Amino acid sequence: MKGAYSRMSDMKSLESPAVYIPIVFVKDEEKFFEIARNAKMVVYDVEKSLDTNFRYRKITVYAIGFEKEGLPLTVGFRLSISDIIEQNVNSDYEAIIEKTHLLIDKLVKKVSTEYNGVEGHIESPNLQEIWKSFY
């Protein structure tokens, strides 16, 4: 009955009230990948631009299950074309589109190969519904 006992002890943890911990976004790519090394799973979500030969325009990467002081966290990192525009104000728009695509393509390859990342999307809960459930 050890297996049944194990499942029953797991049930106790489900009785405790649920706590919503929002995704924590970091701005530094290196810091994100340092965290991702210790995460349980890495998920990436890319957007492609419809008007530019389907080149990448945005990526969001999530490190899920990174433990900090006993709390499992989800940590995210984003890179988008607007970030590249801010860094290259005087550049040609076509060059910015291409640079964005290349940087995101490099991130996709890194996440896929070095971190066994999977393409997907993280759904955020409706915070208004969570708030209403307390009252």
Secondary structure, 3 states (H helix, E strand, C coil): CHHHHHHHHHHHHHHCCCCCCCCEECCCHHHHHHHHCCCCEEEEEEEECCCCCCCEEEEEEEEEEEEECCEEEEEEEEEEHHHHHHHCCCCCHHHHHHHHHHHHHHHHHHHHHHCCCEECCCCCCCHHHHHHHCC
